[in-house]
Amino acid sequence: MTIKELSQKSTEVIANFKDYGHYPKENNLFDYKMMLNIKAGDIEIETFLKNFAKDIVAFANGDGGIILLGFKEDKATGNIDDTGLSDTDVEILKKLDLNAVSQKLKKILQTGVSLDLQPFQITTRKFYSLQIQKSNHTLIPQNDFVDYKLIKGDIYYRDSAKTEHANSSSSEFNRFLQIKANEKSKEFMTIWSNLLPEMVDINPKEVLIVNPNQNRIYGFNKKENKLSGSSVEIDKSQDGIFNIILNAISAGEIGKISDTEGKPIYKIVGEISRGGNHMTISSLESVIKSKSKYKFTNVQMKTVIHNLGWVKDKNFKVEKPPKGTIISGFDKYLWEEVLDQHTKHSKIVFTQDSIDEILKIIDDTDRHLELFGKLLSVKTPESK
């Protein structure tokens, strides 16, 4: 769970405390701590880590968690004692620099942990809620930190309301690996279930998948008629092409990527977007899809372009089109743009004027059976 989700959950639980006196039992999401164990002379960060470092690692290795400070659960009865924190405990937590805690944990684990610490009151009694976000990595101490109850190489995780030591035995380790494998399966299924509806509208032969972590690239292999992968050197420097693309995507400017500054930049689907009054076929398709009331594919749009008499073949190639692909006299709508004078690499590009001409035919229901052999589906509000 994210800090935001944990914060919402914590707010709901606290509201139930105040309104109904309901307390959840300790589980894989919640833990209670009555007070801090304080050693004379320790600064706030040391006191905090001695009390919570192991629990933080365990929750982060699970699904995240919330530690409620100022409470104690009676294991025998399940009753919750909500006495509250002492003034000394409150002062330590109030002075605590959470950024310093995160930096310290990063040195211990070689990766960051997201935390939040929030005070709250029930009548005059004072409490704190510590939220620990789920980590995308398995957190393992890189050295012994005995004072924090962390030992080099040990894997801690939350299970059945307890902090468990995953690699204390082969059976425990297998159990931990199974939990992580199940998490990954759910994660992958969520990603793919969200991605597949988008993929339906894309010609798989035009998709290029880049894996920067392994310096691999995947795409359609025309010779073997399947998806193939190969090694590729990816420039992952700050000013490298890969980071320029990622920064453009995160800024919501993927449609603005161009090569007008002298360096060709490729869209994720492998298209080159150029400045000026013309656009690539993928950009043309995106614009028409945003305006049309029907769902259609790239192949169906090419059929319309052929029907308009602009090209010789409805399955025309956009990249390096054979001579005679474009029928003369339609420069108002499309032409062959030479991208590299040395290699003579070229592609067909389209003008803004082509949008309305194609859109008129796609939105004409009477033409659907003639052109596509079936009626196109009307877009639902969710698919717009």
Backbone hydrogen bonds in HBPLUS format (Angstrom, degrees):
<---DONOR---> <-ACCEPTOR-->    atom                        ^
c    i                          cat <-CA-CA->   ^        H-A-AA   ^      H-
h    n   atom  resd res      DA  || num        DHA   H-A  angle D-A-AA Bond
n    s   type  num  typ     dist DA aas  dist angle  dist       angle   num
A0134-LYS N   A0001-MET O   3.12 MM 133  5.41 165.4  2.14 150.2 154.3     1
A0006-LEU N   A0002-THR O   2.87 MM   4  6.13 160.8  1.90 155.0 161.0     2
A0007-SER N   A0003-ILE O   2.79 MM   4  5.91 152.6  1.86 148.1 155.7     3
A0008-GLN N   A0004-LYS O   3.06 MM   4  6.32 154.5  2.13 145.7 151.9     4
A0009-LYS N   A0005-GLU O   3.01 MM   4  6.25 158.1  2.05 145.3 151.5     5
A0010-SER N   A0006-LEU O   2.82 MM   4  6.00 158.0  1.87 148.7 154.9     6
A0011-THR N   A0007-SER O   2.95 MM   4  6.14 156.0  2.00 145.3 151.4     7
A0012-GLU N   A0008-GLN O   3.02 MM   4  6.31 155.0  2.09 147.7 154.0     8
A0013-VAL N   A0009-LYS O   3.02 MM   4  6.28 161.5  2.05 151.6 156.2     9
A0014-ILE N   A0010-SER O   2.94 MM   4  6.14 163.7  1.97 152.8 157.2    10
A0015-ALA N   A0011-THR O   3.01 MM   4  6.16 154.1  2.07 143.4 150.5    11
A0016-ASN N   A0012-GLU O   3.04 MM   4  6.36 150.2  2.14 144.4 152.3    12
A0017-PHE N   A0013-VAL O   2.92 MM   4  6.28 145.6  2.04 145.2 155.5    13
A0018-LYS N   A0014-ILE O   3.00 MM   4  6.33 163.5  2.03 153.1 155.4    14
A0019-ASP N   A0015-ALA O   2.88 MM   4  6.01 163.2  1.91 151.7 156.7    15
A0020-TYR N   A0016-ASN O   2.88 MM   4  5.32 154.2  1.95 132.9 141.5    16
A0021-GLY N   A0016-ASN O   2.97 MM   5  6.19 121.5  2.32 148.3 157.1    17
A0022-HIS N   A0016-ASN O   3.36 MM   6  5.56 154.0  2.44 122.3 119.5    18
A0021-GLY N   A0017-PHE O   3.07 MM   4  4.42 134.6  2.28 109.7 119.3    19
A0027-ASN N   A0030-PHE O   3.07 MM   3  5.25 152.3  2.15 130.1 138.1    20
A0066-ILE N   A0029-LEU O   2.74 MM  37  6.03 159.0  1.78 170.3 176.2    21
A0031-ASP N   A0066-ILE O   2.99 MM  35  6.42 137.3  2.18 156.5 161.0    22
A0068-LEU N   A0031-ASP O   2.86 MM  37  6.27 162.9  1.89 164.4 161.8    23
A0033-LYS N   A0068-LEU O   3.06 MM  35  6.31 154.7  2.12 151.2 149.9    24
A0070-GLY N   A0033-LYS O   2.62 MM  37  5.95 162.7  1.64 162.4 166.1    25
A0071-PHE N   A0033-LYS O   3.23 MM  38  5.52 137.3  2.43 119.2 117.1    26
A0042-ASP N   A0039-LYS O   3.16 MM   3  5.89 166.6  2.18 142.9 144.7    27
A0046-GLU N   A0043-ILE O   3.11 MM   3  5.51 121.2  2.47 108.4 122.3    28
A0047-THR N   A0043-ILE O   3.09 MM   4  6.39 164.2  2.12 160.6 165.4    29
A0048-PHE N   A0044-GLU O   2.93 MM   4  6.14 163.5  1.96 155.5 160.1    30
A0049-LEU N   A0045-ILE O   2.99 MM   4  6.15 167.4  2.01 148.3 151.3    31
A0050-LYS N   A0046-GLU O   2.94 MM   4  6.02 156.9  2.00 149.1 155.6    32
A0051-ASN N   A0047-THR O   3.17 MM   4  6.31 142.3  2.32 140.6 149.9    33
A0051-ASN N   A0048-PHE O   3.18 MM   3  5.27 126.9  2.48  95.8 109.2    34
A0052-PHE N   A0048-PHE O   2.86 MM   4  6.01 148.0  1.96 149.7 159.6    35
A0053-ALA N   A0049-LEU O   2.94 MM   4  4.65 157.9  1.99 125.8 129.0    36
A0056-ILE N   A0052-PHE O   2.82 MM   4  5.96 158.6  1.86 164.0 170.9    37
A0057-VAL N   A0053-ALA O   3.07 MM   4  6.35 163.9  2.09 152.5 155.6    38
A0058-ALA N   A0054-LYS O   2.99 MM   4  6.20 160.2  2.03 146.7 152.5    39
A0059-PHE N   A0055-ASP O   2.90 MM   4  6.09 167.7  1.92 155.1 157.4    40
A0060-ALA N   A0056-ILE O   2.94 MM   4  6.04 164.2  1.97 151.1 156.2    41
A0061-ASN N   A0057-VAL O   2.96 MM   4  6.09 141.8  2.11 144.0 153.6    42
A0062-GLY N   A0059-PHE O   2.95 MM   3  5.05 147.5  2.06 101.0 111.5    43
A0064-GLY N   A0059-PHE O   2.94 MM   5  4.77 144.7  2.06 155.0 143.9    44
A0135-SER N   A0060-ALA O   2.87 MM  75  5.05 172.3  1.87 137.6 135.8    45
A0065-GLY N   A0132-ILE O   2.90 MM  67  5.24 153.2  1.98 142.6 149.9    46
A0132-ILE N   A0065-GLY O   2.85 MM  67  5.24 167.4  1.87 162.2 162.4    47
A0067-ILE N   A0130-LEU O   2.83 MM  63  5.04 162.6  1.86 147.7 152.8    48
A0130-LEU N   A0067-ILE O   2.87 MM  63  5.04 174.0  1.87 152.3 154.4    49
A0069-LEU N   A0128-TYR O   2.80 MM  59  5.05 166.5  1.82 156.4 159.4    50
A0128-TYR N   A0069-LEU O   3.27 MM  59  5.05 156.9  2.33 129.9 134.9    51
A0084-GLY N   A0070-GLY O   3.00 MM  14  4.10 152.6  2.08 146.6 140.8    52
A0072-LYS N   A0081-ASP O   2.97 MM   9  5.06 139.4  2.14 135.2 146.3    53
A0081-ASP N   A0072-LYS O   2.73 MM   9  5.06 173.0  1.74 156.4 157.4    54
A0074-ASP N   A0079-ASN O   2.82 MM   5  5.33 168.9  1.83 162.9 166.8    55
A0078-GLY N   A0074-ASP O   2.60 MM   4  5.12 151.6  1.67 157.5 165.0    56
A0085-LEU N   A0126-LYS O   2.82 MM  41  5.69 170.4  1.83 163.5 166.6    57
A0090-VAL N   A0086-SER O   3.00 MM   4  6.28 163.9  2.03 155.3 159.8    58
A0091-GLU N   A0087-ASP O   2.97 MM   4  6.16 156.2  2.03 146.8 152.6    59
A0092-ILE N   A0088-THR O   3.10 MM   4  6.39 156.6  2.16 148.8 154.5    60
A0093-LEU N   A0089-ASP O   3.04 MM   4  6.31 166.6  2.06 155.4 158.5    61
A0094-LYS N   A0090-VAL O   2.85 MM   4  5.95 148.6  1.95 146.4 155.8    62
A0095-LYS N   A0091-GLU O   3.11 MM   4  6.23 147.6  2.22 142.4 149.2    63
A0096-LEU N   A0092-ILE O   3.14 MM   4  6.19 122.8  2.49 137.3 151.8    64
A0100-ALA N   A0097-ASP O   3.11 MM   3  5.39 123.0  2.45 101.5 114.9    65
A0101-VAL N   A0097-ASP O   3.17 MM   4  6.58 148.4  2.28 144.2 153.4    66
A0102-SER N   A0098-LEU O   2.96 MM   4  6.25 160.1  2.00 148.0 152.3    67
A0103-GLN N   A0099-ASN O   2.97 MM   4  6.23 155.8  2.03 146.5 152.9    68
A0104-LYS N   A0100-ALA O   2.99 MM   4  6.15 155.3  2.05 144.0 150.7    69
A0105-LEU N   A0101-VAL O   2.93 MM   4  6.21 160.9  1.96 154.1 159.2    70
A0106-LYS N   A0102-SER O   2.93 MM   4  6.12 145.4  2.06 141.1 150.9    71
A0107-LYS N   A0103-GLN O   3.16 MM   4  6.48 145.9  2.28 142.8 150.4    72
A0108-ILE N   A0104-LYS O   3.12 MM   4  6.44 149.4  2.22 144.0 152.7    73
A0109-LEU N   A0105-LEU O   2.83 MM   4  5.96 157.0  1.88 153.1 158.6    74
A0110-GLN N   A0106-LYS O   2.66 MM   4  5.01 132.3  1.88 134.6 143.5    75
A0142-GLN N   A0108-ILE O   2.91 MM  34  5.89 160.8  1.95 171.8 174.6    76
A0133-GLN N   A0114-SER O   3.01 MM  19  5.40 177.5  2.01 161.0 161.5    77
A0116-ASP N   A0131-GLN O   3.03 MM  15  5.10 140.7  2.19 141.7 146.3    78
A0131-GLN N   A0116-ASP O   2.76 MM  15  5.10 166.0  1.78 155.2 159.8    79
A0118-GLN N   A0129-SER O   2.92 MM  11  5.21 163.6  1.95 145.9 150.0    80
A0129-SER N   A0118-GLN O   2.75 MM  11  5.21 153.6  1.82 148.1 157.3    81
A0120-PHE N   A0127-PHE O   3.00 MM   7  5.36 155.4  2.06 134.7 134.6    82
A0127-PHE N   A0120-PHE O   2.88 MM   7  5.36 156.4  1.93 175.2 171.1    83
A0122-ILE N   A0125-ARG O   3.05 MM   3  5.34 154.4  2.11 143.7 151.8    84
A0125-ARG N   A0122-ILE O   3.04 MM   3  5.34 147.0  2.15 136.8 132.3    85
A0153-GLY N   A0141-PRO O   3.03 MM  12  5.74 167.1  2.04 150.7 150.0    86
A0145-PHE N   A0150-LEU O   2.74 MM   5  5.03 171.6  1.75 155.2 156.1    87
A0148-TYR N   A0145-PHE O   2.90 MM   3  5.47 137.2  2.09 112.3 124.4    88
A0150-LEU N   A0145-PHE O   3.09 MM   5  5.03 172.4  2.10 136.1 133.7    89
A0149-LYS N   A0146-VAL O   2.92 MM   3  4.81 159.0  1.97 104.7 111.1    90
A0154-ASP N   A0151-ILE O   3.03 MM   3  5.66 165.7  2.05 140.1 143.1    91
A0166-ALA N   A0155-ILE O   2.64 MM  11  5.26 144.3  1.76 158.8 166.8    92
A0157-TYR N   A0164-GLU O   3.00 MM   7  5.35 153.6  2.07 140.6 148.0    93
A0164-GLU N   A0157-TYR O   2.72 MM   7  5.35 169.6  1.73 175.2 171.5    94
A0159-ASP N   A0162-LYS O   2.86 MM   3  5.43 168.1  1.87 161.6 165.1    95
A0162-LYS N   A0159-ASP O   3.01 MM   3  5.43 151.6  2.09 111.0 119.9    96
A0168-SER N   A0165-HIS O   3.33 MM   3  5.63 151.4  2.42 119.8 116.5    97
A0173-PHE N   A0169-SER O   2.97 MM   4  6.17 158.9  2.02 149.8 156.3    98
A0174-ASN N   A0170-SER O   2.89 MM   4  6.06 158.8  1.93 147.0 152.4    99
A0175-ARG N   A0171-SER O   3.02 MM   4  6.19 150.1  2.11 140.0 148.2   100
A0176-PHE N   A0172-GLU O   2.96 MM   4  6.26 157.0  2.02 148.6 154.3   101
A0177-LEU N   A0173-PHE O   2.92 MM   4  6.19 162.9  1.95 153.0 157.6   102
A0178-GLN N   A0174-ASN O   2.95 MM   4  6.13 150.5  2.04 143.4 151.2   103
A0179-ILE N   A0175-ARG O   3.05 MM   4  6.36 153.6  2.13 146.6 153.3   104
A0180-LYS N   A0176-PHE O   3.01 MM   4  6.34 163.0  2.04 154.8 158.8   105
A0181-ALA N   A0177-LEU O   2.84 MM   4  6.01 152.0  1.92 144.9 153.4   106
A0182-ASN N   A0178-GLN O   2.92 MM   4  6.12 156.5  1.98 146.7 152.5   107
A0183-GLU N   A0179-ILE O   3.01 MM   4  6.28 152.9  2.08 145.4 153.1   108
A0184-LYS N   A0180-LYS O   2.96 MM   4  6.21 158.1  2.01 147.1 152.6   109
A0185-SER N   A0181-ALA O   2.95 MM   4  6.21 155.6  2.01 147.7 154.4   110
A0186-LYS N   A0182-ASN O   3.03 MM   4  6.29 161.3  2.07 149.3 153.3   111
A0187-GLU N   A0183-GLU O   2.86 MM   4  6.09 158.2  1.91 149.1 156.1   112
A0188-PHE N   A0184-LYS O   2.79 MM   4  6.02 165.1  1.81 156.3 159.2   113
A0189-MET N   A0185-SER O   2.92 MM   4  6.07 160.3  1.96 147.7 153.6   114
A0190-THR N   A0186-LYS O   2.93 MM   4  6.12 155.4  1.99 148.1 154.5   115
A0191-ILE N   A0187-GLU O   3.03 MM   4  6.30 164.0  2.06 150.6 154.7   116
A0192-TRP N   A0188-PHE O   2.90 MM   4  6.10 172.6  1.91 156.8 158.6   117
A0193-SER N   A0189-MET O   2.86 MM   4  5.88 155.0  1.93 143.9 151.3   118
A0194-ASN N   A0190-THR O   3.13 MM   4  6.27 147.3  2.25 142.7 150.3   119
A0195-LEU N   A0191-ILE O   2.94 MM   4  6.11 139.8  2.10 140.8 153.2   120
A0196-LEU N   A0192-TRP O   2.86 MM   4  5.82 160.8  1.90 153.7 155.7   121
A0198-GLU N   A0195-LEU O   2.96 MM   3  5.44 125.5  2.27 112.8 126.6   122
A0199-MET N   A0195-LEU O   3.02 MM   4  6.30 150.9  2.10 148.2 157.3   123
A0199-MET N   A0196-LEU O   3.00 MM   3  4.86 112.2  2.47  92.9 109.8   124
A0200-VAL N   A0196-LEU O   3.05 MM   4  6.30 142.3  2.20 154.4 162.6   125
A0201-ASP N   A0198-GLU O   3.18 MM   3  5.73 141.7  2.33 109.8 118.5   126
A0202-ILE N   A0199-MET O   2.95 MM   3  5.11 161.9  1.98 110.3 115.5   127
A0206-GLU N   A0203-ASN O   2.78 MM   3  5.53 166.0  1.79 128.5 133.5   128
A0207-VAL N   A0204-PRO O   3.29 MM   3  5.28 166.4  2.30 103.8 107.8   129
A0209-ILE N   A0218-TYR O   2.85 MM   9  4.97 168.5  1.86 151.9 154.3   130
A0218-TYR N   A0209-ILE O   2.75 MM   9  4.97 164.3  1.77 153.5 157.8   131
A0211-ASN N   A0216-ARG O   2.85 MM   5  5.13 174.0  1.85 159.1 158.1   132
A0216-ARG N   A0211-ASN O   3.10 MM   5  5.13 165.0  2.12 142.5 145.2   133
A0232-VAL N   A0215-ASN O   2.97 MM  17  5.47 161.1  2.00 137.9 138.5   134
A0217-ILE N   A0230-SER O   2.93 MM  13  5.61 156.6  1.99 159.9 167.6   135
A0230-SER N   A0217-ILE O   2.97 MM  13  5.61 147.1  2.08 150.5 160.9   136
A0219-GLY N   A0228-SER O   2.99 MM   9  5.71 154.8  2.06 158.5 166.0   137
A0228-SER N   A0219-GLY O   2.91 MM   9  5.71 169.4  1.92 166.8 165.0   138
A0221-ASN N   A0226-LYS O   2.70 MM   5  5.33 166.4  1.72 155.4 160.3   139
A0225-ASN N   A0221-ASN O   2.64 MM   4  5.41 119.8  2.00 146.5 164.7   140
A0226-LYS N   A0221-ASN O   3.30 MM   5  5.33 145.2  2.43 130.6 137.9   141
A0240-GLY N   A0237-SER O   2.89 MM   3  4.86 158.8  1.93 107.4 114.0   142
A0244-ILE N   A0240-GLY O   3.12 MM   4  6.39 150.8  2.20 151.3 160.3   143
A0245-ILE N   A0241-ILE O   3.10 MM   4  6.35 156.7  2.16 148.5 153.3   144
A0246-LEU N   A0242-PHE O   3.04 MM   4  6.35 166.1  2.06 149.2 153.0   145
A0247-ASN N   A0243-ASN O   2.86 MM   4  5.89 160.4  1.90 144.8 150.4   146
A0248-ALA N   A0244-ILE O   3.02 MM   4  6.17 149.9  2.12 139.6 147.8   147
A0249-ILE N   A0245-ILE O   2.93 MM   4  6.23 155.1  1.99 152.9 159.8   148
A0250-SER N   A0246-LEU O   2.92 MM   4  6.14 170.4  1.93 155.2 157.2   149
A0251-ALA N   A0247-ASN O   3.00 MM   4  6.08 135.0  2.21 136.4 147.9   150
A0253-GLU N   A0248-ALA O   2.80 MM   5  5.08 161.5  1.83 166.8 160.3   151
A0252-GLY N   A0249-ILE O   2.90 MM   3  5.10 158.1  1.95 109.5 115.8   152
A0256-LYS N   A0253-GLU O   2.82 MM   3  5.27 152.7  1.90 115.1 124.2   153
A0257-ILE N   A0254-ILE O   3.35 MM   3  5.61 167.0  2.37 108.3 112.1   154
A0262-GLY N   A0259-ASP O   3.13 MM   3  5.63 154.0  2.20 118.4 119.0   155
A0267-LYS N   A0271-GLU O   2.83 MM   4  5.26 179.0  1.83 160.5 160.7   156
A0270-GLY N   A0267-LYS O   2.82 MM   3  5.23 157.7  1.87 119.2 122.6   157
A0279-MET N   A0350-PHE O   2.67 MM  71  5.23 144.3  1.79 144.1 156.5   158
A0350-PHE N   A0279-MET O   2.85 MM  71  5.23 165.5  1.87 151.0 155.9   159
A0284-LEU N   A0280-THR O   2.95 MM   4  6.20 160.4  1.99 149.4 155.5   160
A0285-GLU N   A0281-ILE O   2.87 MM   4  6.01 158.1  1.91 142.7 148.5   161
A0286-SER N   A0282-SER O   3.01 MM   4  6.20 155.6  2.07 141.6 147.8   162
A0287-VAL N   A0283-SER O   2.99 MM   4  6.25 161.2  2.02 153.6 157.8   163
A0288-ILE N   A0284-LEU O   3.03 MM   4  6.27 169.2  2.04 155.2 158.0   164
A0289-LYS N   A0285-GLU O   2.91 MM   4  6.04 157.3  1.97 148.7 155.5   165
A0290-SER N   A0286-SER O   3.07 MM   4  6.28 143.5  2.21 139.9 149.1   166
A0290-SER N   A0287-VAL O   3.15 MM   3  5.21 123.1  2.49  94.3 108.4   167
A0291-LYS N   A0287-VAL O   3.20 MM   4  6.51 131.6  2.45 139.2 151.8   168
A0291-LYS N   A0288-ILE O   3.05 MM   3  5.08 133.6  2.27  96.6 109.6   169
A0292-SER N   A0288-ILE O   2.74 MM   4  5.80 153.2  1.81 159.4 166.5   170
A0379-LYS N   A0293-LYS O   2.96 MM  86  5.73 169.5  1.97 139.5 142.4   171
A0295-LYS N   A0377-SER O   2.83 MM  82  5.52 160.9  1.87 163.2 168.7   172
A0301-MET N   A0297-THR O   3.03 MM   4  6.35 149.9  2.12 145.3 153.6   173
A0302-LYS N   A0298-ASN O   3.00 MM   4  6.30 151.7  2.08 146.2 153.7   174
A0303-THR N   A0299-VAL O   3.04 MM   4  6.35 144.8  2.17 140.6 150.4   175
A0304-VAL N   A0300-GLN O   3.17 MM   4  6.51 148.1  2.28 141.7 148.8   176
A0305-ILE N   A0301-MET O   3.03 MM   4  6.40 157.2  2.09 148.6 154.5   177
A0306-HIS N   A0302-LYS O   2.93 MM   4  6.20 154.1  2.00 148.4 155.1   178
A0307-ASN N   A0303-THR O   2.94 MM   4  6.17 154.3  2.01 143.4 150.9   179
A0308-LEU N   A0304-VAL O   2.94 MM   4  6.23 141.1  2.09 147.4 157.6   180
A0310-TRP N   A0305-ILE O   3.44 MM   5  6.13 157.3  2.50 169.9 164.0   181
A0309-GLY N   A0306-HIS O   2.91 MM   3  5.26 154.1  1.98 108.2 116.8   182
A0327-ILE N   A0310-TRP O   2.85 MM  17  5.39 168.3  1.86 136.8 140.4   183
A0312-LYS N   A0325-THR O   2.82 MM  13  5.29 153.4  1.89 151.2 159.3   184
A0316-PHE N   A0313-ASP O   3.15 MM   3  5.14 129.8  2.41 119.9 115.5   185
A0348-ILE N   A0318-VAL O   2.94 MM  30  5.13 143.7  2.07 131.7 143.2   186
A0320-LYS N   A0346-SER O   2.79 MM  26  5.02 172.6  1.80 144.3 141.8   187
A0325-THR N   A0322-PRO O   3.10 MM   3  5.76 146.2  2.22 146.3 144.2   188
A0333-TYR N   A0330-PHE O   2.89 MM   3  5.67 160.8  1.93 122.0 127.6   189
A0334-LEU N   A0330-PHE O   3.16 MM   4  6.45 159.6  2.20 153.6 160.0   190
A0351-THR N   A0333-TYR O   2.95 MM  18  5.15 153.7  2.02 134.9 135.0   191
A0335-TRP N   A0349-VAL O   3.17 MM  14  5.79 150.9  2.26 148.6 155.0   192
A0349-VAL N   A0335-TRP O   2.97 MM  14  5.79 164.6  1.99 170.3 174.7   193
A0337-GLU N   A0347-LYS O   2.78 MM  10  5.47 159.5  1.82 165.1 160.1   194
A0347-LYS N   A0337-GLU O   2.98 MM  10  5.47 150.9  2.07 145.3 154.0   195
A0339-LEU N   A0345-HIS O   2.74 MM   6  5.63 148.1  1.84 147.7 158.7   196
A0340-ASP N   A0345-HIS O   3.30 MM   5  5.23 147.9  2.41 144.3 143.3   197
A0344-LYS N   A0340-ASP O   2.67 MM   4  5.27 129.9  1.92 144.1 158.9   198
A0354-SER N   A0351-THR O   3.16 MM   3  5.54 148.0  2.26 105.3 113.9   199
A0355-ILE N   A0352-GLN O   3.19 MM   3  5.70 151.2  2.28 111.7 119.0   200
A0358-ILE N   A0354-SER O   3.14 MM   4  6.29 164.0  2.16 155.4 158.7   201
A0359-LEU N   A0355-ILE O   2.88 MM   4  5.99 164.6  1.91 155.9 161.2   202
A0360-LYS N   A0356-ASP O   2.99 MM   4  6.00 154.5  2.05 143.8 148.8   203
A0362-ILE N   A0358-ILE O   3.07 MM   4  6.37 169.5  2.08 158.0 161.0   204
A0363-ASP N   A0359-LEU O   2.91 MM   4  5.97 156.9  1.97 152.2 157.7   205
A0364-ASP N   A0361-ILE O   3.07 MM   3  5.06 158.4  2.12 103.6 110.2   206
A0367-ARG N   A0364-ASP O   2.96 MM   3  5.70 160.3  2.00 122.7 128.7   207
A0368-HIS N   A0365-THR O   3.17 MM   3  5.42 153.9  2.24 108.7 116.2   208
A0371-LEU N   A0367-ARG O   2.98 MM   4  6.12 161.1  2.02 159.8 164.9   209
A0372-PHE N   A0368-HIS O   2.68 MM   4  5.48 164.0  1.71 157.5 163.4   210
A0373-GLY N   A0369-LEU O   2.96 MM   4  4.29 135.6  2.17 109.9 118.3   211
A0383-SER N   A0380-THR O   2.96 MM   3  5.28 135.2  2.17 107.8 120.1   212
